[in-house]
Every structure is written in structure tokens, then in C-alpha cells.
């Protein structure tokens, strides 16, 4: 199947009891057994739920993967991956990283004896320089949040294979519509389904996709044992969102290009971060591993003053100031005080995240209206 057909049909099937074309919401905690241990494949909804099963199958199919696992949030999905590790193990991650991931790594798991290295991953030699026999996981986020750096997934997969480590890719910004890391050598693909995959700012959920049966078995154990699983209503909402993923992402990309081009020529804008520009440091890698360049954009105003950035954010009408991204509506944010506030200021600035940087999630509204909103807010 081509992607658009997959988005609507892959991994799902009509309800066997009624023929309902949409996956029902199995709002149940438990299931009747005919005899102890004899059931129809479902015992308890923390372990399995028919609505969740179809969502997991659908997400795996979109990523050209074999197994999907759904979680109550993206952070719960990442947490499950780190549980594969033991004290003394080491992780290499990008230095331009989502603040929640950084917080989980450094505040929860570092005190338990897992060591994390944060390096600029656009240069694979910087990654190789910190590889050791203790390296068990390489964590890639591409494009990165919020500086839109591009990491070569195939090159990272080669480094991970040499090290005998797992490669996990946070594919939230791209979705499988733009890139499929599993095809480039990733062992684990992670999503905050909250964002583009669900697409309507109405649910919070995460997912993992893997091919290896033994790895799936280990992750499934932690998924069930630790209990960070989503409810069937949320699974239904994401299943519904997936059916329009391809047409939404196409418009996100079209609008993202228009907004990026407008910002680049604006006299009050100092710098625009968007991988679609030919002068982007890793544009060639993005063009090779992505099918388009997405609707996430960050920019800095001339003068680089935080108060100027906040004034712009307060003037927006259509770029609503709010946490999150990837919904049909355009959103704006100030990473230094919002999504990345948990990262120390010194660490943020070292990775290039200035206090005046504005992040945009370009929605699917009319591009002319969005540009007019930028014009009136920036002045």
C-alpha cells in the first residue's frame, strides 16, 4: 500500500461482532473467561485492549515496523525504553533535545547510575568520540526541538551497530509521512502521538515501534508491569487522527514553507531555523532522508532580546501561545520559559537555544492569514 492508503486501512479491520467500519471504543477494564486462563485473547485492559491493539498495529504499519506499543504519553514511552538499561550503562543523546526528555534522563535516571552524554549529533564524529563499551543506547531526535537540526539516521545506525548499542529515534516532528527511521536502521522509533499523529490537540499519548521480536517482548513486559498504558477513548481519537495524517502533513509542509520564506526576508528577523532552506547546515541530509521539510519553524528577532520575543508572542492572533505542537491550529511558544525551561540556562545557550527564540507549529489554516498574523505581530 502507498502511504495514503495505509493511513486509512493498515492495521485496522471492521469490528467482527457488528461489522462497524470504525474501531469501537472497548470501554472495559476486564474480560469474561470461560475457564481459568481460557479467554478470547484479552484478560485485563492494562495488558491488552482491542482498541489499543488496533492503534498499535496501525502505527507499526505506517512506520514499516512489525510491532507497536502505545503509552499514556510520549514521556511514558521514552521511560519504557530507558528501563531496558542497567546502572553503569551509558546513553549518547543530542545536545539539542526536548526538555522533557532531558529532564527524564538527568533527573530520574542519572541518579540511578545511568550516564548520559549530550553531544552535537549533526557531526557523527562527535558521537563516535564518546562511544565506549558501556554505550547501550543512542537517542536521536530529528529534526531537533526547537533548533531544527538534522541528524543523519543511517549514519547514527552505523555507529550504533559498531558499538553494539540500540538506536532509538524520536520521530515526533516528522511522523512516518516525512521519514521512516526503521527503514534507515533504527531499532526503536518513538512518537508523542499527542502531536501530529493525533493532530487535533485533544489527547495525550505516546508510542514505540520495533521490528525485533525479543525487543518487543521486553518492552511489552515493561509496558504492562509499569502500567503507563492509554485508555480506549484516547486510542480511538488517535486512530481517527491517523486517517487524515497524510493530507494534514501535506498542508503543514506547504504552509511551513510559505511562513519560513516570509520570515527569512523580514527585516526584523535575524535568523530562521527550517531544514528546507538550502543553506541549512544539514539540508542535504534532510533532503535525502525526509520526503518534505515539515511545519516546525523557529526564529530569532534582530537584537535577540527576550522582551521583544514576548511582545510578539502576546500579539499573535492565529499563532496561539500554548504548549505542544502538531495540531491543525497554528501554535507559538517560547522554549526558554516553556517547553525547555527544565534545561539549565547555561546548557540551553551552549546548544544554541537563545532566550529570545520563538518556536512556531504552523497549522493548516490559510497561509495568507498566517503571514498577515506574523506581519502584524512582528511589525
C-alpha positions as CSV (number, residue, x, y, z in Angstrom):
1,X,0.0,0.0,0.0
2,X,1.0,3.6,-0.6
3,X,1.1,5.9,2.5
4,X,-2.3,7.5,2.0
5,X,-4.0,4.1,1.7
6,X,-2.0,2.8,4.7
7,X,-3.2,5.8,6.8
8,X,-6.8,4.7,6.3
9,X,-6.6,0.9,6.1
10,X,-3.4,-0.5,7.5
11,X,-3.5,-2.3,10.9
12,X,-7.3,-1.9,11.3
13,X,-10.3,-4.1,10.4
14,X,-14.1,-3.9,10.8
15,X,-15.5,-5.0,14.2
16,X,-16.1,-8.8,13.9
17,X,-19.2,-8.6,16.1
18,X,-21.1,-5.9,14.2
19,X,-19.2,-5.0,11.1
20,X,-18.6,-1.4,12.3
21,X,-16.1,0.2,10.0
22,X,-14.6,2.3,12.7
23,X,-12.8,0.6,15.6
24,X,-15.1,0.5,18.6
25,X,-14.2,2.0,21.9
26,X,-13.9,-1.0,24.1
27,X,-14.6,0.8,27.4
28,X,-14.0,-2.2,29.7
29,X,-11.5,-3.0,32.4
30,X,-11.8,-6.8,32.2
31,X,-13.0,-9.7,30.1
32,X,-15.1,-12.8,30.7
33,X,-13.2,-16.1,30.8
34,X,-14.8,-19.4,30.0
35,X,-12.5,-21.2,32.4
36,X,-9.4,-20.0,34.4
37,X,-6.8,-18.9,31.8
38,X,-9.2,-19.5,28.9
39,X,-10.2,-16.3,27.1
40,X,-10.5,-14.7,23.7
41,X,-7.1,-13.1,23.9
42,X,-7.9,-10.4,26.4
43,X,-7.8,-10.7,30.2
44,X,-7.3,-7.2,31.6
45,X,-7.1,-3.8,29.9
46,X,-3.8,-2.7,31.3
47,X,-2.3,-5.6,29.5
48,X,-4.4,-5.6,26.3
49,X,-7.4,-3.8,24.9
50,X,-8.9,-4.3,21.4
51,X,-9.0,-0.6,20.6
52,X,-5.4,-0.2,21.7
53,X,-4.3,-3.3,19.8
54,X,-5.6,-1.8,16.5
55,X,-3.9,1.5,17.2
56,X,-0.6,-0.3,17.9
57,X,-0.9,-2.3,14.7
58,X,-1.8,0.9,12.7
59,X,1.2,2.9,14.0
60,X,3.5,0.0,13.3
61,X,2.2,-0.4,9.7
62,X,2.7,3.3,9.0
63,X,6.4,3.0,10.1
64,X,7.0,-0.2,8.2
65,X,7.5,-1.8,11.5
66,X,6.4,-5.1,13.0
67,X,5.3,-4.2,16.5
68,X,3.7,-1.2,18.0
69,X,3.3,-0.2,21.7
70,X,1.0,2.6,22.9
71,X,1.5,4.5,26.1
72,X,-0.3,7.2,28.1
73,X,2.2,9.8,27.0
74,X,5.3,10.3,25.0
75,X,7.3,10.5,28.2
76,X,5.9,7.1,29.3
77,X,7.1,5.7,26.0
78,X,10.6,7.1,26.5
79,X,10.6,5.9,30.1
80,X,9.9,2.4,28.9
81,X,13.0,2.5,26.6
82,X,15.3,3.6,29.4
83,X,14.1,0.8,31.5
84,X,16.0,-1.5,29.1
85,X,19.2,-0.2,30.7
86,X,21.1,-1.1,33.8
87,X,23.2,1.0,36.3
88,X,26.6,1.7,34.7
89,X,25.2,1.8,31.1
90,X,25.8,4.9,29.0
91,X,23.5,6.8,26.6
92,X,24.5,9.2,23.9
93,X,21.9,11.8,23.0
94,X,21.8,15.1,21.1
95,X,22.6,18.3,23.0
96,X,19.6,20.0,21.3
97,X,16.9,17.9,23.0
98,X,13.3,18.2,24.1
99,X,13.2,19.5,27.7
100,X,11.0,16.7,29.0
101,X,13.4,14.0,27.6
102,X,16.4,15.9,29.1
103,X,14.6,16.1,32.5
104,X,13.8,12.3,32.5
105,X,17.4,11.4,31.6
106,X,19.1,13.7,34.1
107,X,16.7,14.0,37.0
108,X,15.2,10.4,37.1
109,X,17.7,8.0,35.5
110,X,21.1,9.7,36.0
111,X,20.8,9.4,39.9
112,X,20.1,5.7,39.4
113,X,23.5,5.1,37.8
114,X,22.9,5.6,34.0
115,X,25.3,8.0,32.4
116,X,24.2,10.4,29.6
117,X,26.4,12.2,27.1
118,X,24.8,15.2,25.2
119,X,26.7,15.9,22.0
120,X,26.0,17.8,18.8
121,X,24.8,14.9,16.7
122,X,24.9,16.7,13.3
123,X,28.5,15.6,13.4
124,X,28.8,11.8,13.8
125,X,32.5,12.1,14.8
126,X,31.3,13.9,18.0
127,X,29.2,10.8,18.7
128,X,32.0,8.4,17.9
129,X,34.3,10.3,20.3
130,X,32.1,9.4,23.3
131,X,31.3,5.8,22.4
132,X,32.6,3.3,24.9
133,X,32.0,-0.4,25.7
134,X,29.3,0.9,28.2
135,X,27.3,2.6,25.4
136,X,24.0,0.8,25.2
137,X,21.7,3.3,23.6
138,X,22.0,6.2,21.1
139,X,19.0,8.5,21.3
140,X,18.3,10.6,18.2
141,X,15.8,13.4,17.8
142,X,15.5,14.7,14.2
143,X,14.6,17.4,13.4
144,X,15.5,18.5,16.9
145,X,13.3,20.5,19.2
146,X,13.5,23.5,18.8
147,X,16.5,24.3,16.7
148,X,15.5,22.0,13.8
149,X,18.9,20.4,13.5
150,X,19.0,17.4,11.2
151,X,20.7,14.1,12.3
152,X,21.7,11.5,9.8
153,X,19.7,8.5,10.9
154,X,21.6,6.0,8.7
155,X,24.9,7.2,9.9
156,X,23.7,7.0,13.5
157,X,22.6,3.5,12.9
158,X,26.0,2.6,11.6
159,X,27.6,4.0,14.8
160,X,25.1,2.2,17.0
161,X,25.8,-1.1,15.2
162,X,29.5,-0.8,15.6
163,X,29.0,-0.1,19.3
164,X,26.6,-2.9,19.8
165,X,24.0,-0.4,21.0
166,X,20.4,0.2,20.3
167,X,19.4,3.2,18.1
168,X,16.2,5.0,19.2
169,X,14.7,7.8,17.1
170,X,12.2,10.4,18.3
171,X,10.2,10.9,15.1
172,X,7.6,13.2,16.5
173,X,8.3,16.2,14.4
174,X,8.4,14.2,11.1
175,X,5.9,11.4,11.6
176,X,6.2,8.4,9.2
177,X,4.7,10.6,6.5
178,X,8.0,12.5,6.2
179,X,10.5,9.8,7.3
180,X,10.6,6.2,8.4
181,X,13.6,5.7,10.6
182,X,13.1,1.9,10.7
183,X,14.0,1.8,7.0
184,X,17.2,3.7,7.8
185,X,18.4,1.3,10.5
186,X,16.7,2.4,13.7
187,X,15.9,-0.3,16.3
188,X,13.2,1.8,18.1
189,X,11.0,4.6,16.8
190,X,9.3,6.8,19.3
191,X,6.3,9.2,19.0
192,X,4.5,11.6,21.1
193,X,1.2,10.7,19.4
194,X,-0.2,13.8,21.1
195,X,1.3,15.9,18.3
196,X,0.9,15.4,14.5
197,X,-0.3,11.7,14.7
198,X,-3.4,12.5,16.6
199,X,-3.3,16.0,15.1
200,X,-6.2,17.7,16.9
201,X,-4.9,18.8,20.3
202,X,-7.4,16.6,22.0
203,X,-5.4,13.7,23.5
204,X,-2.1,12.9,25.1
205,X,-0.4,9.6,24.1
206,X,2.9,8.1,23.1
207,X,4.1,5.1,21.1
208,X,7.1,2.9,20.2
209,X,7.6,0.9,17.1
210,X,10.1,-2.0,16.8
211,X,10.9,-4.9,14.5
212,X,12.8,-7.3,16.7
213,X,10.6,-9.8,18.4
214,X,12.7,-10.2,21.6
215,X,13.0,-6.4,22.0
216,X,9.2,-6.2,21.6
217,X,8.8,-8.8,24.3
218,X,11.0,-6.9,26.7
219,X,9.2,-3.6,26.1
220,X,5.8,-5.2,26.3
221,X,6.8,-6.6,29.7
222,X,7.6,-3.1,31.0
223,X,4.5,-1.6,29.3
224,X,2.3,-4.0,31.3
225,X,4.3,-4.2,34.5
226,X,4.7,-0.5,34.9
227,X,1.2,0.3,33.7
228,X,1.8,3.5,31.6
229,X,-0.9,2.5,29.2
230,X,-3.6,4.7,27.5
231,X,-7.4,4.3,27.7
232,X,-9.5,3.2,24.8
233,X,-11.1,6.6,24.2
234,X,-7.7,8.2,23.6
235,X,-6.7,5.3,21.3
236,X,-9.9,5.9,19.3
237,X,-9.1,9.6,18.9
238,X,-5.6,8.8,17.6
239,X,-6.9,6.1,15.2
240,X,-9.3,8.7,13.8
241,X,-6.4,11.3,13.5
242,X,-4.2,8.8,11.6
243,X,-6.8,8.6,8.8
244,X,-6.1,12.2,7.8
245,X,-2.3,12.3,8.7
246,X,-1.2,12.4,5.0
247,X,-3.4,15.3,4.0
248,X,-2.7,17.3,7.2
249,X,1.0,16.8,6.9
250,X,1.0,17.9,3.2
251,X,-0.7,21.2,4.2
252,X,1.6,21.6,7.3
253,X,4.6,21.4,4.9
254,X,3.1,23.8,2.3
255,X,2.2,26.4,5.0
256,X,5.6,25.8,6.7
257,X,7.5,26.6,3.5
258,X,5.4,29.8,3.0
259,X,5.9,31.0,6.6
260,X,9.7,30.2,6.5
261,X,10.2,32.1,3.3
262,X,8.3,35.1,4.7
263,X,10.3,35.2,7.9
264,X,13.6,34.8,6.1
265,X,13.0,38.1,4.2
266,X,11.5,40.0,7.1
267,X,13.8,43.0,8.1
268,X,13.3,42.4,11.8
269,X,14.2,38.7,11.8
270,X,17.8,37.8,12.4
271,X,17.7,34.0,11.8
272,X,15.2,31.4,10.8
273,X,15.6,27.7,11.6
274,X,14.0,25.4,9.0
275,X,15.6,22.4,7.3
276,X,14.1,23.2,3.9
277,X,16.5,26.1,3.3
278,X,19.4,25.1,1.1
279,X,21.8,26.9,3.5
280,X,20.6,24.8,6.5
281,X,23.8,23.1,7.8
282,X,22.4,19.6,7.1
283,X,19.9,20.3,4.3
284,X,21.4,17.6,2.1
285,X,20.8,15.0,4.8
286,X,17.2,16.3,5.3
287,X,16.6,16.1,1.6
288,X,17.9,12.5,1.5
289,X,16.0,11.1,4.5
290,X,12.9,13.2,4.5
291,X,10.1,13.5,2.0
292,X,9.4,17.1,2.8
293,X,10.6,19.5,5.5
294,X,7.7,19.9,7.9
295,X,5.8,22.7,9.5
296,X,8.0,23.4,12.6
297,X,10.0,26.6,12.4
298,X,12.0,28.6,14.9
299,X,13.3,32.2,14.6
300,X,15.2,34.9,16.4
301,X,14.5,38.6,16.1
302,X,17.2,41.1,15.5
303,X,18.7,42.4,18.7
304,X,18.0,39.0,20.3
305,X,16.0,40.4,23.3
306,X,13.7,38.2,25.2
307,X,11.3,41.1,25.9
308,X,10.9,41.7,22.1
309,X,10.1,38.0,21.6
310,X,7.5,38.0,24.4
311,X,5.9,41.2,22.9
312,X,5.5,39.3,19.6
313,X,4.0,36.3,21.2
314,X,1.5,38.4,23.1
315,X,0.3,40.0,19.8
316,X,-0.3,36.8,17.8
317,X,-3.9,36.1,16.9
318,X,-3.8,32.8,14.9
319,X,-0.4,31.5,16.3
320,X,-1.9,30.7,19.7
321,X,0.5,30.9,22.5
322,X,0.4,27.4,24.1
323,X,2.5,24.3,24.9
324,X,2.6,21.4,22.4
325,X,2.6,21.4,18.6
326,X,1.3,19.4,15.6
327,X,-2.4,20.3,15.9
328,X,-4.4,21.6,13.0
329,X,-4.3,25.1,14.6
330,X,-1.1,27.1,14.5
331,X,0.7,27.4,17.8
332,X,3.6,29.6,19.1
333,X,5.9,29.1,22.0
334,X,8.9,30.4,23.9
335,X,11.1,27.4,24.6
336,X,13.3,29.0,27.2
337,X,10.4,29.6,29.5
338,X,8.0,26.8,28.3
339,X,9.0,23.5,26.7
340,X,12.7,23.7,27.6
341,X,12.6,25.5,30.9
342,X,13.8,22.3,32.7
343,X,17.1,22.6,30.9
344,X,19.6,24.9,32.7
345,X,20.1,28.3,31.0
346,X,23.8,27.6,30.5
347,X,23.1,24.3,28.8
348,X,20.4,25.9,26.6
349,X,22.7,28.7,25.4
350,X,25.6,26.3,24.9
351,X,23.4,24.3,22.5
352,X,22.4,27.5,20.6
353,X,18.9,28.0,22.2
354,X,18.7,31.7,22.9
355,X,16.3,33.2,25.4
356,X,14.6,35.1,22.6
357,X,13.9,32.2,20.3
358,X,10.3,31.7,19.2
359,X,9.0,28.3,18.0
360,X,6.1,28.0,15.6
361,X,4.0,25.0,14.9
362,X,2.5,26.0,11.5
363,X,-1.1,24.7,11.2
364,X,-3.3,24.0,8.3
365,X,-5.1,27.4,8.1
366,X,-4.9,29.6,5.1
367,X,-1.2,30.6,4.6
368,X,-2.1,34.2,3.7
369,X,-3.9,34.6,7.1
370,X,-0.9,33.2,8.9
371,X,1.5,35.5,7.2
372,X,-0.7,38.5,7.9
373,X,-0.6,37.5,11.6
374,X,3.2,37.4,11.5
375,X,3.3,40.8,9.9
376,X,1.1,42.5,12.5
377,X,2.8,40.8,15.4
378,X,6.4,41.4,14.4
379,X,5.6,44.9,13.0
